[in-house]
Amino acid sequence: MPLHDRTERWAVMVAHRRAGKTVATINDLIRAALLCDKPDGRFAYCAPLYAQAKDVAWAYLKRFTAPIPGAAVHESELRVDLPNGARVRLYGLDNYERLRGNYFDGICLDEWGDADPRAWAEVIRPALSDRKGWAVFLGTPKGMNHFHKMWLDAQDDPAWFKLRLRASETGIVDPEELADARRMMTPDQYDQEYETSFEANVVGSYYGALLTQAQEDGRITRVPYEPIKQVETWWDLGVGDSTAIWFVQRVNSEIRVIDFLEASGEGLPFYAKALQSKPYIYSRHVAPHDIAVRELGSGRARIDTAADLGIKFEIAPNLSIDDGIHAVRMMLPRCWFDAEKCRPGLDALRQYRKDWDERLKVFRSKPLHNWASHPSDAFRMGAVALDKAGGDWSKPLKVDTGWIV
């Protein structure tokens, strides 16, 4: 009821498993659509994946609109039209560009910690502007990622409604079931899923514990660019999707990760211009082996196109993903990250995790492919190419910043 009775435009809700958050938000959307005083109201429920939206919310949307006279169900579009001209539709944020060009009067973003955070700033927030639409972000924690930051930022902002539902406080799941779950789960798993702990490591995460240690050690902080040191870049190049780039300086045994860039739908000229716009002096650029594959249409490889633009790539060793993940794990204790400039990349590294087989209830032996894959793959390129760098990175020099370089 606090969620339904809110007056704030923005809302963030952290809830334990089986708390009923999807049922609540679907009903919130239906009520808002029925009461909308604007013509042709548009309301949306978004899950990280389209298939997830269909599995989790479509049956609820049909069930709770069934008693409304004149409600029309459109199965192929996962949409229900209401008699006042408003409609409620389900979307997946795995293809958030599909929402571009739409307007929304209200939108619910479920399991926001699993979703690509670019969907909000690049597409959804602008779609709310002309109608002064509202948004609800909800989910169960998945580590200290963009959902965690949103929760923290909302605490002292009166424009935000905040609600946290822990299983130990709601009484929705009975004590016997909670006790049984606690026996069968690790402490991190239980704290995350039932006690809404952001501090617990993401279940199945490859790097979560190491990044938590980095946070505790103070290695995720402000890491200034040292002009007397060169910068190397680590890439994962998408063709029809994202390209991710890490910017790194090496100082003695330290690996200082000073910047991060990710964009989607752009060609190599865009990234060449982006690199030129930064004040860095580059030593090398590392890319995966498939950059040398020749395209059927042009007969040229992207490594040649990049060279024409002034980016001379080195090709990372073509190791297995498992070997690359091991290399990252070995490297992370030496890494320092700029907390602000690298925030999107850090969120991705925290969320990079094993794929879960829902049928067998076990983790698969490969990573889950989602929005976190490209930044994590780019970081892996740097790790496997770590020992190939040329130049003298180890001469000590005291400078007035207080850093030893």
N, C-alpha and C positions, 0 to 999 in steps of 0.2 A: 504493500500500500504506500509506503514512503516514495517508492519509484513512481507509482501512478499519480500521486498527489503533488509531485514536484512542480515548481514554477520556474526553475532555472532552464536556460536554453540548452546548456551542455550538461551531460551526466556521465559519470564513470562508476561502474559497479563491479566489485570483485566478489566472486561467489564460489563456494565449494561445489564439488560435483553433486549432481542430483538436487541442487537447490531450487530448480524450477525457473532458472533465468530465461531460458528460451520461451517457455510458455508465457512468462510475464511480458517479455518484450513483444511477442507476436500479438498478444492482447492489447498491449500499449499502442502498437501501430494501428490495429483495427479500430480502436476507440478514437484515436486521433484522426484517422481517415473519415470516420462517420461524422465527426464533429467539425471537420475542416470547413471554414467559411470562405475559402478561396475556390475559384472554379478549377475543376480538373486536378484535384489534390493528388500528389504523388508521394508514396511512402515506400520504403525499402528495408528489407532485412538482408544483411550481408554476412556470409561466413567466409573463412579463409579460402575454401574450395567450393566450386559450384556443386559438385556431387555431395559435399557435406551439407550445404544449404538445403538441397533436396531431401537428403536422408533425415536431417535433424528437424527441419521446420515446416516442410511442405504439408505433411499430414496435419500438423497443428493449425496451419493457416486455413486449410479446407474445413477442419472440424469446427473451428470457432466462428467461421463466417457462414456455415451451413444454415443456422437459424435466421439469418438476415434475409428478408424477402427481396428478391430481385438481384441477389449477389450472383455473379457469373464467374465460373471457374475456367481458366485457360491453362490446361495441363501442359501444353508444349512450351509455354512461356513462364511457368511457375508464377502465375498472376491471378489475382482475384479482383474483379471490378465490382464496385459497390453502387447502390442505386443513386447516390448523389453525384456520381461521376468520378469519385476518387478511386484510386486503385492501390493495392499493396502487392509488391513483387519481390521475389527472391533473386539474389545475385551471388556470384562467387568472386572473391577478390583475387583469385588466381588469374583472372582476366579483367582487372579493374578498369582498363581502358574502355570496356564496353559501357561503362556508366557515363563516359564523357559525352557531353552534349545534352544530357538530361538535366532536369531540375528536380529538386526534392523539397518537400515540406517537412519531412522527418525521416530519419534513418537510424537503424540499429546495427551496430558493428559487433558481431558476436565473436568470441575467442580472439579478441584483438591482438593478444600477444603472439598468436600464430600467423597473423596476417602481415602482408607487406606494408610497412608504415608509409610508403610513398603514396599509397592509394588515397590517404586522407588529404595531404597537402596538395597533390598534383591534380586530383580529380574531384573528390567528394566535397571538400570544403568550398571550392568555388561554385559547385552545383547547388549549394544552400543559400547563396548570397541574395539573389533577387527576390526570393520568397521569404527570407529571414527564417529559413528552416532550422530545425534542431537536430541534435545527434546524441545517441547513447552508445557508449563504449562499455563492453562487458566481457567477462571471461574469468577463467581460473588462471592464476599466475603461471608464467613459464620463465622464471628467472628475472634478473634485473635488466629488462629490455625496455622497448619504447612504451609498453603498457605500464610498466613500473614507473617510468619517468612521468607519464601522464597522471598516474595516481598521485605521485608526490607533488607535482605542479598544481594539481587541483585543490590540495589541502587548504591553502590560504587564499583561494580565489573565490569570492562570493558568487561569481557567475556560474560556478559548477555545483551540481548536486553530487554528493559522494555517498556510497553505501558499500559496506563490507559485511559479508555473510560468512562466518566461520561455522563449521559443522558442530563444534563444541558449544556454540551459542544459540543456534537456530532451533535445534530439536527436530529438524526435518528427518534426519537419519537417526534411527534409534541407537541407544548406547551399546547394545549388544553387537549390532552390525559394525559400528565404529571400532569396537574392541577387536572384532574379528579382522577387519581391514588392517588395523595397526599391526596385528601379528603377522599378516601375510605380505606387508609392504615394507620397504626400507624407510627409515625415518624421513629422508628427503622426499620420497614419494608421498608418504602420508601427509607431511606438513604442507606440501605443495597442493595436493588434490583436495584435502579436507580442511586444512587450517589456513588456506590462502596465503602461504608464505612465499614472498618473492625471493627471499634469501636462499631457499632450497635450490639446489642445482637442477636444471632442466633434465627430466628423465630421459635417458638415452643420449644426453649431450656428449659430444666428443671432447669439448674444451671447457665445459662449464666450471669444473673444479679448479682448473688452472687459471681461469680468468677471475674466479672468486679469490684465489690466492693473490693474484696480481693486484686486485682491488685492496685487499687487506695489507699488502706490502707497500701500498702507496705508489704502485707503478702505473696506475691509470689516473692521470693528473694532467697538468699543463706541461707539454713538452715543446719547448720553443725550437724553431728552426735555427740551425747554426750556419750562418752564411759562409763560413770558411770550410764547410764540409759539403761534399756532393751528395745528391739524392738519387736513389735508385727507385724504380717503379715496378710493381708486381701486378700483372694483368690477368683477367679472364675476359676474353672477348666473345660477346654474344653476336649472333647473326641477326635473328629476329627478336632478341630479347636483350637483357641487361648486359652492359659491360662494367666491370668493377676494377678499380685501380687503387692500390695502396702506395703511399709515398714514405720512404724509409731512409733514415740515416744510420750509419754504423759508427759507433764510438767505442774504441777498445772492444770489450766483450759485449757491450750493450747494443741492442737493436732498437732504435728509437723510431716508432711509427708515428709520424708527425701529421699525416693528412690522409684523406680518403675521398674518392670520387666514384659515383655510380650514376649512370644514366641509361635510358632505354630508347631504342628506336633511332639512335644517332649513328652516323658513319664515322670513319677514322678521321676525316677533316675536323669534326667537332672536337675530338679528343686531342688532336694535335694543337688546336687553338687553345684548348683548356690548359694543356701543359705549358704552352708559351705564356699564358696569362699569369702563371704563378712565378714567384721570384726565385725559384730553385735553379740550381745548376746540376744537370743530370749526368750521372756516371754510366748508367745502363738501364735498359728496359727489358723485363723478363716476361715472356708470354708462353702459353702452352704450345705443344708440338703441332696442333692442328692449324696454327696460323700459317704454316708452310704449305698447306694443301691448296692446290690450284682449283679455282672455281671453274665450273663447266662453261658458264656463259662467256667470261672474259679471258679465260686461260691464264689468268694471273693469280698469284697467291696474295693474301692480305699482307704478308711480310714485305712483299715488293711495293705494294701501295703505301704502306707505312713508311718505308725507306724514302719514297718520293716526297713524303711530307716531313721528312727530317727525323723520324723515329726509327732508329736502328735496333731491332729487337734481337735479343738472345733467346734461344729456345730452351726452355726448361727440360731437364731429363724426363723422359717418358716413363715414370714409375707408376706402379699401381696406386689406386686410391688409398688402399690400406697403408702402403709405404709412405705416401704423402702425408696422411693423417699422423702417422708416427713421427715424421719429421717435424710437423707443426708442434706436436706435443713436446718434443725435445727442445724446440726453439723458444716456446712461450715463456719459460722461466727467465729468459734473457731479454724479454721485450718490455719496453715502456711505451704506453699509448697516450696520445693527446686525447683527453676525455671528450672534448667538444668536437674537434674536427673529425675524430674517428668514431663518433657515437653511432652512426648508422652501420658502419662496418663491425663495430663491437657487438651491436645487437645481433647482427647476422652470425658472428662467430659463436655467441652464446646459444643461439637457436639451432645451430647446425647439429643435427642429431641422427641417430639411426632410424631407419624406416621401421614402422610397427606393422606386423601382420595381424590384422584384427581377427581373422579366422582362427589362426593357430595360437594367438595370444603370446607371441614371441617377437623379439626384434629380428629383423632381417639383417643380413651381413653387408648391407650397403646403406649409404646415407639416404635420407629423405630428400627428394628433389623439390625444393620450393624456393621462395624469395631469398632465403639465406644461402643458397648454393653458390651463386656467382661470387659474392665477396669471399666466401670460404675457399672456393677453388682458386681465386686469385692469391690469397694468402698462402695456400698450399704451394703454388708455383714458386713463390719466394723462398719457402722453406726447403724445397728440394733443390733449388739452385743456390743455396746459401754459400756453399763452399766454392762456387765457380767464379765469384767476383774477383776482378782484378784490382790493382791499385793498392796503395798502402793505407790501410784503415787504422793503423795502430799507433802512429806517432803521438805521444802525449803532448799536450799544450794547454797551459792554464790561460783561460780567458776571463774577462771581467764579469761574465754572467754568473760565475760560480760553478758552472758545469765543467767537468773534466773531459776534454775532447782530444 
